[in-house]
């Protein structure tokens, strides 16, 4: 018990210091006495631990067999038994989360400092708690990048998670998905098979294996995998895919197959055998060599090209009537467009551009860039007509031109070509490649363009408009 009369005789400054020390002592005593604590981080995560020890600029959270260190500037508040608030940080600065006790509740910024701390913590203690926290960090980082379409970054983290927990079917499948979105079908197939090995009832593994086989034009294998997946779990999307696949198998039952170094070719043997000859196949390889060199992108898998009988193309391929060809993961060409070799070569180059741009950007390129580049590489005539200026802004262009009639589509194609030609003329092809790389990293069109050109898209489009006006 304190003697209050003596205490009042202490100077004001000493009194303040003594009072502060007393508060700290009482606070620490309370922390050590209470059996359960919650640490709420600024980023929203919550850590529950059995004991908290304060240090100068951090706290130590102790668990049964391990402990972690958390810096004070990353903490929002400390709560005992979800009732008594012991510490509150009033700073408004946003700090990445350090750890979460939930496997799927980890969230952090671009800084990997916290993950490095968790990795060091796991290496030091090798406890389940530390492993769980690190797995949570890897998982959420992978999810964050996957959802933002940065599939390479997502793969980096999910592979770390796979190393940490090597016998998990779902983790294997997530690795497979990342490889699939990066167009590495071989590695995707390996991990999807591994996922199925650890859980034979994993319907999603069968669905993905079906997708891979379909993309490789192994239609019967795709049929088997999708049927197996649907026998385990209902999925309307794959039921529709299966129905379309059965129709495709029926149509292509009499189609012949051939291949070149970089292509798998299917064609209607009854009417097109004489048309699909060496000049067409040679043109494909020549275009491939030119475009992959220009775009600095080399696919890891052969590209499938299907030459249809006219009626088959009309019945099966969901393309507009004015379309000379179509790319939806496979290049599809109607027979009427390959009987004249020069026309076929132009169309093939156009559709091959779509294939390479799609794969290079992980399906993340806008329609105007797709069509502008495809028209540019097929050497279409570039227009700088004033009527193009009157069209809607490139920024507001639709995601696809397929729903427009032929006259409207011509204008959209013309403006796309005109703007892309202007970009190449004024800034160089290397800027286009940088733009494609930014898209591949998951950025949206606006942010990717700004990162590549160090100017905003509307501003550059205005420069194009001024350029067109000056020509007239």
C-alpha positions, 0 to 999 in steps of 0.5 A, a space after each residue: 500500500 502506498 503512503 499517499 501523504 508522502 506521495 503528495 510531497 513528491 515533485 510534480 515531474 517525479 509524480 508524473 514519472 512514477 504514475 506512468 511507471 505504475 501504469 506500465 507495471 499494472 498493465 504488464 501484470 494484467 497481460 501476464 495474468 490473463 490467459 487469452 489475448 487478441 491482437 488486431 492489426 491495422 489491415 484487419 487481421 486478428 491474432 490470438 495468443 496466450 501471452 503478450 510481452 511488450 518490448 520497446 517498439 514491438 510485442 512478442 505474441 506467445 503460443 503453445 510452442 512458438 512465438 512471433 514478433 509484431 511491430 507496434 506500428 502495425 497494431 491497431 489494438 490489443 484486446 483481452 478476452 474480447 472485452 478489455 482494450 489494453 492498447 490502441 494505436 491511433 496512427 492512420 498509416 496503413 501497414 500490411 498484416 503480419 499474420 492471421 490465425 485463419 488460413 484464408 484471412 491473410 492479406 498484405 500489400 506489395 511489401 514481402 517483409 511480413 512474409 519473410 518474417 513468417 518464413 524466418 519464424 517457421 525456420 526457427 520454430 518448425 511448429 504447426 502454428 508457424 507453418 499455418 501462419 506461413 501457409 495462410 500468407 502464401 495462400 492469400 498472396 497467391 489469391 490476390 495475384 490470381 484475382 488481379 490476373 498476375 498469374 506468374 506472381 500467383 504461381 510463385 506463391 502457390 508453388 511456395 505453398 505447395 512446397 510447404 504442404 506437398 500432399 494437398 489436392 487443392 493446392 496442386 490444383 491451384 498450381 495447375 490453374 496458374 500454369 493453365 492461365 500462363 498457357 503452359 499446358 504440360 505443367 498444368 496437366 502434371 499438377 492436375 493429375 497430381 491433384 486427382 491422385 491425392 483426391 480422386 473425387 476432385 471434380 474440378 481436376 477432371 474439368 481442368 484436365 478436360 480443358 487441357 485436352 480440348 485445347 490440345 485438340 485431344 477431343 476424346 480425352 477431353 470428353 472422358 475427363 468432362 464426363 468423369 467430372 460431371 459424374 462427381 459434381 453437376 456443373 452447368 458450364 461443363 454440361 454445355 461444354 460437353 454438349 458442344 464437344 459432342 457436336 464438334 466430334 460429330 462434325 469432325 469425325 471425317 476430318 483429316 489430321 496433319 501437323 507442322 513444327 508449331 501447329 496441329 491441323 484438322 481439315 475436312 478431308 471430303 472437300 478441302 484435302 487439295 486445298 490444305 497443301 504445302 503452300 498453306 502450311 508453309 505460310 503458317 510457319 512463315 507467319 509464326 516465325 515473323 510474328 513470334 519474333 516481332 512480338 517476342 513471344 514463343 508459345 510452349 504448345 502447338 497451336 490448333 488450326 481447323 479448316 472447316 467445310 463451309 456448312 460445318 463452320 456455319 453450324 458449329 462456330 459461333 462467329 458473325 456472318 461477315 467473319 473470315 476466320 475466328 479464334 477462341 483458343 483454336 484458329 477456325 477457318 471456313 473452307 471458302 477462305 482457303 481455296 485462294 492461297 493469298 486470301 488464306 494467308 492473309 486471314 491466317 496471319 490475322 487469326 494467328 496474331 489473335 492467338 499470340 496476343 491472347 497467349 502473351 497477355 493471358 487473355 487480357 488484351 482489349 479488342 481494339 488492340 487485338 484487332 488493330 495489331 491483327 490488321 496491322 500485321 496482315 498489312 491492311 490499308 491504314 485509314 486516317 479518315 475524319 469519320 474515324 474521329 467521330 466514332 466513340 473513344 477507344 476507351 469506350 470500345 466494346 470488348 468484342 466486335 462480333 455483335 455489330 453488323 458488317 458496316 459498323 464492324 468495318 469502322 471499329 476495325 478501321 479506327 483500331 488499326 489507325 490508332 495502333 498504327 499511330 502508336 507504332 509510328 510515333 512511339 515504336 513497336 517496343 512500346 507496344 511490347 511493353 504495353 502487352 507485358 503490362 497487360 500480361 502482369 494483370 493490369 487493366 487497359 488503362 493502367 497498363 497503357 499508362 505504365 507503358 507510355 507514361 501518358 494516359 490513354 485518353 491523352 494519347 488518343 487526343 494526340 491521334 485525333 489532332 494528328 488526323 485533323 492536321 492531315 485534312 
